[in-house]
């Protein structure tokens, strides 16, 4: 899903994976000229590193909660479990693209999810895409445990 585009760059959501307690999304950023832009080297926008020019991605749940871009990103074991989390899991790239996998916890409530993206350094203004959370919830309902939860995380 194309999220944003300028003369210099493009950002897209490449895919999603659902699990029993959350879901992952892959975000692809590509830019026209060779060399990694500073905003990619610094990583995605987060509260711990608020670079206003960095690529920003967040997910607004149907109940008004927001994962990323102002929420406290982190692990589900965080002492404030009511907030959704958008945590970077793995990122890799070349001198013309970056792929970032993000983990979202918890699963969204039923209804519309709004994906929001902006990359000021690459002249991509804030864009929004609305998707139905139903596909993620259906896939998560079919998730199978690989091993019993024996506390060995």
LOKOLDO-395135 format. One line per 5 residues: number of its first residue (from 1); their letters; for each residue x, y, z of N, C-alpha, C, CB. Coordinates in steps of 0.05 Angstrom, whole numbers, m for minus. Glycine has a CB too. Example, Ala and Ser with C-alpha at 12.3 -4.5 7.8 and 13.67 -1.06 7.14 Angstrom:
<pts>
1	as	264,m114,156,246,m90,156,264,m66,156,226,m89,181; 257,m45,142,273,m21,143,258,1,157,282,m12,114
</pts>
This chain:
<pts>
1	xxxxx	17,m23,0,0,0,0,18,25,0,m19,0,24; 16,41,m20,31,66,m22,21,85,0,28,78,m50; 40,94,16,32,113,38,39,142,32,46,104,63; 61,146,18,69,174,12,90,174,m10,80,187,37; 90,196,m25,108,198,m47,115,227,m52,96,185,m73
6	xxxxx	140,232,m60,149,259,m68,167,255,m92,163,274,m44; 179,276,m101,199,274,m123,224,260,m114,206,302,m133; 228,259,m87,253,247,m77,250,219,m66,263,265,m55; 226,212,m56,224,186,m42,195,175,m43,232,190,m12; 193,151,m34,167,138,m32,167,120,m6,160,121,m57
11	xxxxx	144,118,7,141,101,30,116,84,26,138,118,57; 119,58,31,97,39,28,96,19,51,99,25,1; 72,9,57,69,m13,75,70,m38,57,42,m12,92; 89,m55,62,94,m77,44,79,m102,52,123,m84,44; 73,m106,78,58,m130,86,52,m129,115,74,m154,79
16	xxxxx	36,m148,124,30,m151,152,28,m180,160,3,m137,159; 35,m186,185,34,m214,195,19,m213,222,62,m226,198; m1,m230,225,m16,m230,250,m8,m253,267,m47,m232,243; m8,m248,293,m3,m268,314,m26,m267,334,25,m264,328; m25,m284,353,m47,m286,372,m50,m261,389,m44,m310,390
21	xxxxx	m28,m246,394,m29,m223,412,m22,m197,400,m11,m228,435; m14,m197,375,m6,m172,361,m1,m177,332,19,m160,374; 10,m157,318,15,m161,290,40,m145,282,m9,m153,273; 51,m153,260,75,m140,249,68,m126,223,98,m159,245; 81,m104,217,79,m91,191,107,m86,181,62,m65,193
26	xxxxx	110,m87,154,135,m80,142,132,m54,126,145,m103,123; 150,m36,131,149,m10,118,173,m7,101,147,14,139; 169,0,76,191,3,57,194,33,49,186,m14,31; 218,43,52,224,71,44,245,69,22,234,88,68; 239,82,m1,258,83,m23,263,112,m31,248,66,m48
31	xxxxx	287,118,m38,293,145,m46,308,145,m73,310,160,m25; 306,167,m87,315,169,m114,345,170,m117,303,194,m127; 359,184,m100,388,188,m103,404,170,m85,395,217,m98; 427,161,m94,444,144,m79,453,157,m53,468,135,m96; 455,142,m32,463,152,m6,440,151,13,474,181,m9
36	xxxxx	445,144,37,423,141,57,417,168,69,430,121,78; 393,178,68,386,203,80,390,202,110,357,211,74; 398,225,122,402,227,151,379,216,167,408,256,159; 354,223,158,331,214,173,327,184,173,306,227,161; 339,170,154,338,140,155,359,130,173,341,128,126
41	xxxxx	383,142,172,405,133,190,396,136,219,431,149,185; 381,157,225,372,162,253,349,144,261,364,190,256; 337,130,243,314,113,249,288,127,248,318,100,276; 267,113,253,240,124,253,237,142,276,219,102,253; 218,161,274,212,179,296,203,163,320,190,199,287
46	xxxxx	213,171,343,204,160,368,207,181,390,219,133,376; 194,177,413,196,196,434,225,198,445,177,188,457; 240,176,443,267,176,454,286,191,435,277,148,459; 278,195,410,296,208,391,278,226,373,312,187,374; 266,247,383,247,262,368,260,280,346,231,280,386
51	xxxxx	266,268,323,276,282,300,253,290,283,297,264,284; 246,315,281,222,324,266,224,318,236,217,353,271; 248,313,226,251,307,197,250,277,191,276,319,187; 250,261,212,251,232,208,225,221,197,258,218,235; 227,198,186,203,184,176,186,177,200,210,158,159
56	xxxxx	160,185,199,142,180,221,120,161,211,130,206,232; 114,140,227,93,121,220,78,115,246,104,95,207; 52,116,245,35,109,268,9,96,259,30,135,285; m3,83,278,m28,69,272,m49,78,293,m25,38,273; m71,89,283,m93,97,300,m114,75,300,m106,125,290
61	xxxxx	m120,65,324,m140,44,327,m168,57,327,m135,28,354; m188,40,322,m216,49,320,m225,62,347,m234,26,312; m213,53,369,m222,64,395,m207,89,403,m218,43,417; m191,101,385,m178,126,390,m149,123,400,m193,141,410; m141,99,408,m113,95,417,m94,97,393,m110,69,432
66	xxxxx	m69,105,399,m50,108,377,m24,93,384,m43,138,373; m15,77,365,11,63,368,31,78,351,8,33,358; 53,87,365,74,101,351,70,131,350,77,91,323; 90,146,343,89,175,339,78,190,362,72,180,315; 85,184,386,75,198,409,67,179,431,52,216,401
71	xxxxx	61,154,424,56,134,446,83,124,456,38,110,435; 83,111,479,107,101,489,113,74,476,106,97,520; 132,74,458,140,49,444,154,31,464,158,55,419; 149,5,462,163,m13,480,152,m41,478,161,m3,507; 157,m56,499,150,m84,500,124,m88,515,173,m100,514
76	xxxxx	109,m109,509,83,m114,523,87,m117,553,70,m138,512; 110,m124,563,114,m127,591,118,m100,605,139,m144,597; 116,m78,591,118,m51,602,98,m48,624,114,m29,580; 104,m33,645,85,m30,668,59,m15,661,99,m16,690; 58,m2,638,33,12,629,21,m3,605,39,42,623
81	xxxxx	8,m26,610,0,m42,587,m24,m32,572,m7,m70,598; m37,m10,581,m60,0,567,m54,14,540,m75,19,584; m28,23,537,m21,37,513,m13,17,491,2,56,519; m22,22,466,m11,5,445,18,11,440,m27,10,419; 32,m8,430,61,m6,424,66,m9,395,77,m26,441
86	xxxxx	85,6,384,95,3,357,126,3,360,86,27,338; 137,m21,359,165,m25,365,180,m35,341,169,m45,388; 203,m23,335,219,m33,312,230,m61,319,243,m14,306; 229,m79,300,239,m106,304,264,m111,289,218,m126,297; 264,m105,263,287,m110,246,287,m90,223,287,m139,236
91	xxxxx	309,m79,217,311,m61,194,336,m66,179,310,m32,204; 335,m64,153,358,m68,136,354,m53,110,363,m99,131; 376,m48,96,372,m34,71,398,m31,56,360,m8,76; 396,m14,35,418,m8,17,421,22,16,413,m20,m12; 436,32,m4,439,61,m6,415,73,m21,465,67,m21
96	xxxxx	394,58,m28,371,68,m41,344,60,m28,371,60,m70; 345,43,m8,320,35,5,325,25,33,306,12,m11; 304,25,49,304,15,77,278,0,82,309,38,98; 281,m24,93,257,m40,101,258,m42,131,257,m68,87; 236,m35,144,234,m35,173,210,m52,181,232,m7,185
101	xxxxx	215,m73,197,193,m89,208,186,m77,235,200,m119,210; 160,m72,239,150,m61,264,131,m81,277,137,m33,260; 131,m83,303,113,m100,318,92,m82,332,128,m118,339; 67,m89,328,45,m74,340,31,m92,361,25,m64,319; 29,m81,385,16,m96,407,m3,m77,421,37,m109,426
106	xxxxx	m26,m84,429,m40,m110,424,m53,m110,397,m60,m115,447; m69,m131,393,m86,m131,369,m105,m108,369,m101,m158,367; m112,m98,346,m130,m75,345,m159,m83,352,m129,m61,318; m175,m65,361,m204,m71,364,m216,m72,336,m218,m50,382; m240,m85,333,m253,m85,307,m259,m56,298,m280,m101,309
111	xxxxx	m259,m54,272,m265,m27,260,m242,m17,243,m271,m7,281; m243,8,237,m224,21,219,m198,27,234,m235,46,207; m175,20,221,m149,29,231,m139,49,211,m129,4,234; m128,71,221,m117,91,203,m86,90,205,m128,119,210; m73,85,183,m44,86,181,m36,114,173,m33,64,161
116	xxxxx	m17,125,188,m8,153,183,22,153,178,m16,171,207; 30,167,157,58,169,150,66,197,143,64,149,127; 90,206,149,101,231,141,131,229,141,91,255,159; 144,242,122,173,243,121,182,270,112,185,221,102; 182,290,130,188,317,123,215,321,108,188,335,147
121	xxxxx	236,306,117,262,308,104,261,302,74,282,290,118; 242,285,66,240,277,38,215,289,25,240,246,36; 204,310,37,182,325,27,156,308,23,189,337,0; 153,288,40,128,273,41,112,284,64,134,242,44; 90,296,57,71,307,77,55,285,90,52,328,63
126	xxxxx	42,291,112,27,271,126,5,259,108,14,282,152; 4,233,106,m16,219,90,m29,198,108,m4,206,64; m54,191,101,m69,172,117,m81,151,99,m90,186,134; m83,127,108,m97,105,94,m113,91,115,m77,86,80; m138,85,108,m156,72,127,m159,43,118,m184,86,128
131	xxxxx	m156,24,136,m159,m4,131,m177,m16,152,m131,m19,129; m190,m38,145,m207,m52,165,m190,m71,181,m230,m67,150; m192,m70,207,m176,m88,224,m185,m117,222,m178,m79,253; m208,m122,209,m219,m149,207,m200,m170,197,m243,m148,191; m185,m164,176,m167,m184,165,m145,m192,185,m153,m173,139
136	xxxxx	m135,m173,200,m115,m179,220,m127,m196,243,m103,m153,232; m151,m188,251,m165,m203,273,m172,m231,264,m190,m188,282; m180,m235,240,m187,m262,229,m162,m279,229,m200,m260,201; m140,m268,218,m115,m283,217,m105,m289,245,m93,m267,201; m107,m270,263,m98,m275,291,m114,m297,304,m99,m249,307
141	xxxxx	m140,m298,299,m157,m319,311,m149,m347,302,m187,m314,303; m136,m348,278,m127,m374,268,m98,m381,276,m129,m375,239; m85,m364,292,m58,m369,300,m56,m395,317,m46,m345,315; m34,m409,313,m29,m434,328,m4,m431,345,m27,m458,308; m6,m439,370,18,m439,388,37,m460,378,10,m443,417
146	xxxxx	63,m453,376,83,m472,368,92,m489,391,107,m458,355; 94,m477,415,102,m491,439,85,m482,462,133,m486,445; 83,m498,483,68,m488,506,82,m465,519,64,m511,526; 67,m447,532,78,m425,546,90,m434,572,57,m402,550; 117,m440,571,130,m451,595,147,m430,609,147,m474,587
151	xxx	142,m404,602,156,m382,616,185,m378,606,157,m387,645; 194,m393,587,221,m390,577,221,m373,552,234,m418,570; 218,m346,556,215,m328,534,241,m321,521,202,m303,543
</pts>
